[in-house]
Every structure is written in structure tokens, then in C-alpha cells.
């Protein structure tokens, strides 16, 4: 069974940067479209970025121009580079397929943007 492990979250000041990583337990990244999804406290889950196996990329309007998704199929890893972070980016970030599959949800990684 696929397992996805997110890492790289933390506390950062507004305007700062973080790089999230998602390691897959097997070579699934090269098959499925992958995505980063986030859920803030009291809000609905939002898909912020997706990437196909031929590197076709889409972003939510809320992160366009600030976030960059990438993948390394050889390392079975998907990344999310987050720049110019805002307090409204505070959430738990998850990687999953896109659209997400229930069986693949991991623990997520907390991102907190605060001064």
C-alpha cells in the first residue's frame, strides 16, 4: 500500500519561505498526477498545486506566483517550494494524488506563518 510522508513544515514569518517534501513508499509518483493539498483550521480542504507525470502544472489562484511544485521520479519525491508566505497560508499541508484518494492520506505537515 502506498504511503506518503510529508516533511518540511514549520513556523515562519510572513514573507518567508519553506520547502515541503513528499516521499512515496513506492514508485507511484511517475504514474499518477500528484498534488499538494492544505486544510486550515475550520476551513475546507484546498488543492494548491498539481503536477502530472509529464510535468503539466496547475496552481490555485491563492498561491500562483508564490508556490512552485516539482517532482523527482527517480527519488519518488514531490516538492512544494513556498515563497512570500502569508498568514493565510497557515494550514496542514498534505500530498496525495490529484484528485486525492482517501486511502493515501498521510499525517501532513504543519505550516504556520506568523510574526
N, C-alpha and C positions, 0 to 999 in steps of 0.2 A: 504494500500500500504506500502511495506517495505520502511523504511528509515534507512539509515546507517549514523552514526555520528562518525567521526574520531576526535581524540584528541591526545595530547601529543607531537606535533611538537614544534620546536623552533630553536634557534641559539645555536650551539655547536662547540667547537674547534675540529680540526682534532684529531682523536684518542679517542674522547669522545663517550658517549652512550646516547641513548634516548629510551624510550618505548612508542610505539604508541598503542592506544586502539581504538577499533571499536565497538560501541554499536548498536545493531539492535533493531528495534522497536517491533519486534515480534520474535517468536522462529523459525527463518529461518536457523540459523547457524547450527542447528542439522540436516538439510535436505540437503542443498547444499554444494558443495565444495566451500570454501571461499578463497579469495586471497587478497594480498596487491599488489597494482599497483602504479607506480610512473611515473610522467611526468616532465622532466626538461625543462626549457625554450628552445624552438627551437628544441626539440628532440621528437622522437616518444615515446608514452607510452610503459612502460616496466612492465611486471609482475615479481615481485621479489620473491614472495613466495606464495605457495598454501597449503591448508590443507583440507583433506576430513573429513567426519563425523566419520570416524574410525581412524583419525589421521595419514593418509598417507600424507607425506610432500614432497614437492619439492621446490628447490631454483634455482634462476637464478645463473649462474656461477659467475656473478659480485658480489654477496653477500654471496655466500656459505662460511661457516665457520665464518661469522661475524654476520649474522642476524638469529633470531630464531622466527618462527611463532608458535603460540599456540592458543587454543580456550577453552572457558569455556561455555559449552552449558547451564548450569544452570543460568549463568548470561547473556546469549545471547551476549557474547563478544569475539572478536578475538583480539589477541595481536601481536605486532611485536617488539621484543627486538632487538635493533640495537647497536652493539658494534664496536669498531675500525672504527669509521666513517671517511670517506674520503670526500674531497671537491666534488668529482664526485657523491656522494650520494645526493647532493643538488637537491631537487625536491619537488613537491607537491605529497604527498602520499595519496592514496585512498584505501579504502577497498570496495570490491564488490564480487559478485560471481566469480567463475573461471570456464570457461571464463566469462568475465564481461557482465552484461546485462545493456543496455542503460538506462532503467528506474530506475536503482538502484544507479546511480552515486550521491555521496554526495558532500559536499563542499571541502573535502580533508583537509589535514593539512600540512603546510609548514615546511619542514626541510631544514635548511641552515647550512652547515658545512664550517666554515671559521675561520681563525685566526685574 
